[in-house]
Amino acid sequence: MNWQFWRQANRQQLWVHVQAMWLLVRNPQAPLAPKIVAALVVAYALSPVDLIPDFIPVLGMLDDIILLPLGIALAIRLTPAPLWREMVAQAQAHPLRLAKTLWGLLLVVVLWAVVLGLAIWWLV
């Protein structure tokens, strides 16, 4: 396990990693598995919908504290090290405004629509 990542996982560093995930998703040289994991991490980070709502004391915040870093750690592990270093360097050099990015919003909406559609299909 990448313990150095856990020690450095403050809010700013976490945001840099989320931005690097977005860059990884858009990089044509990235392998498919890390792209999928990175897309899910970015969608979860930008999504207003949590698995456990934040109004539930302690548990509501634990899913953000645990799931986001675990997803980032998995994507880092799946990505070739030189490519990941390049994505982080790009994210640090040119910070993105993901909240204003229409593609980020579209990704979140599409992901939740697919999840909802699959849930309805499974129930029916």
N, C-alpha and C positions, 0 to 999 in steps of 0.2 A: 504494500500500500504506500502511496506517495504522502508520507507524513509531512514533508516540507510544504506541500500544498495546503494541508489542514492548518498548519501554523500561520501561513500567510493569508488565510482566507478572510481578510477583513473586507469591509463593504466595497472599497475602491478596487481592490484586487479582484474581487468577485465580479464586479462590473466589467473590468478589463477582460476577464476570462469569458464572460457572456458575449462581449463584442468579438473576441477572437473566435468564438463558436459561430457567430453569424458570418464572419469572414470565411471560416472553414466550410460552411454550408455552400457558400457561393464560389468556392475555389474548384475549378474543374480538375485539378490534379489530386484532390483529396479522395481517398478510398470511400466506398459507399457506406460501410458500417459506421465509421466516425461521423459521416455526414448525417445519417439518420439519427444517431444519438445527439449530435449537436443541434439538429433541427428541433428535436423534442425538448432539449434543455432550453433553447431560446424561446420556444413557444410557451413552456411552463414559466419561464422568468417574466415574460411579457404579459402572460394571461392574467386577467382579473379574477379568474375562477381558480380556486385552490382545491386540492383533493380533500383537505380538512379545512373548513372555513376558519378565518382568523379570529372570529368572535368567540370560539371555543378556547377557554383559557389553556395555556401551555401547549396543548396538542395542536392548536391552530398555527402556532409559530414553529413548532418542531418539524412539520413537513417541509417548510421553506428552508430551515436550518440544515436538514438532513438530505432531502431529495436533490436540491440544487447542487450542492457540493459533490454529492455522489455521482450525479449525471455528468458534471464537469470532469471529475476524476476518471470516469469510464471513457469519456470521449478523448481525454488526454492519453490514456493508456492505449487506445485503439489507433491513435494518429501517429504516424512516423514522427520521431522527435524533431528532425530538422524542419518539417512542415509546421509543426505546432509552434516552434520557436519563431518562425517567420510570421505566423498569424498573430501571436502575442506582440511581437515587435510592431506589426502594422497597427494593431489595436491601440498600443501605447502612443505611437507616433501620430496617428490620425483618429482621435476619439470620435466615435459615431454617436448620433442621437437616435438610438433605436426606437424610442417612443414615438418619434416623428416619422419614422420610416414606414411608408405604406406597405412595403413588402413584409415587414415584420408583423404588422397588423393583419395583413392578408393570411400569413402563415398561421397565426393564432386562430383566426376565424375558421379557416379550412380545417385545421386540426380538430377543433372542437366540433365542427359539423360532421367530420368523419367519425369521431368517437360517438357522438349522439346517434348518427345513422346506424353504426354497428350495434349499439346498445338496443335500439328499436328493432333492428333486424333480428337480433338474438332473442329478444322477448317475444316477437311474433313468430 
